[in-house]
Amino acid sequence: MSDVDRLFATPLAQVSDFVFDENVARVFPDMIKRSVPGYPTIVENIGVIAAHYAQPGTLIYDLGCSLGAATQSMRRHLRQEGCRILAVDNAAAMVQRCAEYLSAQDSMIEELVPATVMQADILDLDFEPCSVVVLNFTLQFIAPPQRLALLQRIRQALLPGGILILSEKFRFADDREQERLEQVHYAFKRANGYSDLEIAQKRSAIENVMLLDTPQTHLSRLEQAGFSQAYSWFQCFNFGSIVAHA
């Protein structure tokens, strides 16, 4: 069980850049649930979409897996023979807890798709041929100049008929749209018990770490990376998810 997220509940003399350390890992499920509108729907349907496109006997990647929510969802839905999932994250605290969650899932459900979690920088991975790749709120933490090259490498690794599922927080080119959706997002966080202080300090912590793109930037980059088609399948306020086909 995770703790309640109170990381930004008291005034901080200096707000440091957000890092995925043990303190964050400990409260992460609560943080995500209360911070990301539509997150349960996205995670559950990553499993549904992955199960539809996964090919028997192939590898599936969950890149930037954090605590493995997408991996757990895919394991609940996948029925293809011989698939395996590789969940990757560069944060040691996340990897450790992810492994514990996957082990607990193994003990509760029989005949799940095998899943391995490893600590690594996804920018350094040598991708093997695969049928599904998940980037669930991961690309936004990659330096913008490195995003296209990563997507190109993923595209090259995908088998014919394979897909990438890309979930992100968006910014919007239209200033009024951006402001209105941002304010509704803050209202969502307040409705989930966050104070204005917590919202402001979290925003300061993450603004230099999580660099956002517009939906159109994502779609254009995916086309540039060599994907044959990319489209949005879900949006809730300023959060959404895209499917890109090899």
N, C-alpha and C positions, 0 to 999 in steps of 0.2 A: 504493500500500500504506500502511496505517496503522501507527503505532508502537504498542508495548505500553503500556498504561495504567499509569503509575507516578506519577500526579499527586499521590496522597495517601500515597505510600510512606514519606516521611520526616516526622518530627514537625514540625508547624507551630505557631509561637508563637501565631498567631491564625488560625482557619479562616474565610476570607471566604465570603460567599454565592456559590453556584455560578453561573457565567456561561458562555455558549456562545461562548468566545473561540477564538483560534487554537490555544491549547494543548489545549483540549477537542476541537476539530475534528480535530486531528492524531491523536488516539488514540480518537476516538469509536467507530469500528467495533469495536475491541477492547473498549472499555468496555461497550458495549451487549451484545455477545455474552456477556461474562463476568458481567454484572450483571442482565440481564432474562431470567428463565426463560421459555422458549417463544417468544422473539423471532423466531427464524428461521421457525417455524411461522406466527406471526402475519403476518409480512411476506409470505411466499410465498402465503398464502391471502387476503390483501388483494387480490393480483393475480387470484386465482381468482374471488373474490366480485365484484370490480369488473368483471371480464370478463363475468360472468353478467348483471349489471344495467345495464352501460353501454349507452346508446342511440346509434345511428349519428348522426354529425354533431353531437355534443354536447361540451360542455366538462366536464372532470373536474378537481377541485381536490385537491391534496395540501397541506394547511394545516399549517404548522410542519414543513416537509419535512425539516429537518436536512440530512443528506447524500443524501437522495433515495432511500432504500431502497425505500419504498413505491411511488414513481414508477417506479423500475426494474422492480419486480415487475409492476406494472400493464402496463408496456410489453411485457414478455415474454408476457403472457397475452391482452391485448386484440386482437381481430380485427375489431371493428366499423369500418366505413368512416367516415372523416371526423371521428373523435374527436381531441381534443387535450388535453394535460394542462398545467395551470398549477401549478407547485410554488412555494410561498411560504414564506419564513422571514425573521425580522427580524434574524438574526445574520449580519453580513457574512462572517465566516470560514466559516460553514456554506454560505452561498449560493455563494461562490467555489468551494469544493471540490465542492459538489453539481453545479455546472455542468461541472466537470472530469470527474466521474464519468459524467454523462449524455453528454458528448462521447465518452468512451471507449466507452460502450455503443453509441453510434451507429456507431463504427468497427468494432465486432465483429459487430453484428447488422443485417441489412438490413431495410428496410421497417417500421421501428418507428413507433408512434404518435408524432407530434410532441410534444415536451415543452419547455416554457420554464420557467426558474427566475427568480424575481424577489425582490428584497429589499423587504419591506414588513411592516407590522404588520397581522396579519389582522383586528384590531379595526377598522381603518380601510378595509378593502377594500370596494369596491362590487361585490357578487357578481353575476355574470351568470347567466342560466339554465344549469343543469347537471344531469347525471344521476347523478353520483357525487361525494361529498365524503369525503375521508379526514382524520381527526384522529388521527394515530398517536402517542400519548403527547404530546399537545399541550395539551389542555384543562386538564390538571393544573398547567400553568404560567400559565394565565390567572387573574386575580384572581377569586375566587369570585362577587362581586357582578356581574361582567360575563359570566358563563358563559351564563346563560339568554338574554340579548339576542343573543349570538353565535349560539347554536343556533337561535333564532327567525329570524334573518336567513338562516342556512343553509337552514332549512326552507322559507322563502319563495322562495329561489332554486332549489330542487330542482324538477325537472319531475315531472309525474305518473309514478309508477313508479320514481322516483329513490330513492337510499339514501345514508345517512351511515354510515361505518364509524368507530367510536370505540374506540380502545384506550387503556387507562389502568392505572396502578397503583392498587389499591383499598386502602382501609382498611375495617374491619369493625366493625359495631355491637357485636357480642359480644366482650367483652374477651379471653376465652380463645381464641376463634378468631383474633382479631387477633394475639395474642402468639405462638400456635403457628405461624401462617403466616409471621409476621415472622422467627421463629427459623429456620424451614426455609429462608427466603430467604437469611439470613446463611450458613447451611450451604452453600447453592448457591454463594454467592460465595467461600467458603473453598475449596470443591471446585474452583473455577476459578482458584485461586492468589492470591486477595486475603488479606492479613493482617488481623488484628483491628484494627490501627491504621488501615489503609486503610479498612476498613468504617466505623469510628467517625468518622474525619475526613470521609469522604464524606457520612455521615449528617448531621453538623453543618453541612456546606456547603449541603446541599439542603433542610433541614427548613423553612426560612423561604421557600423559593422554590417548592417543589413541594407544593401543598396538596391533599390527597387527599379524595375522596368515597367513600361506600359504593356498592356496586353498585345498591342500591335508590334512593339519591339520584340516580344517573345516570338510571335508568329513569324515575323520577318527573319529573325535569327534562325529559327528552326528550318525555314525554307532554304536559307543560305547554307545551313549545315548539311543539307541533302535529303531532308525528309520530304516524302512525296505529298503529304497532306498533314495539316495540323489545325485543330479547332478546339474551342472551349467546350467542355462538357458540364462545367459547374461554375457558378459564381455566387458568392454571398457577400454583399457590401464590397470591400476592396480586397477580397481573397477569392482565389479561383483555381481551377485546374484545367489542364490542356492534355489532349491525346495527340501524339505525333506518330505517324505511320512511316515505317521504313520504305 
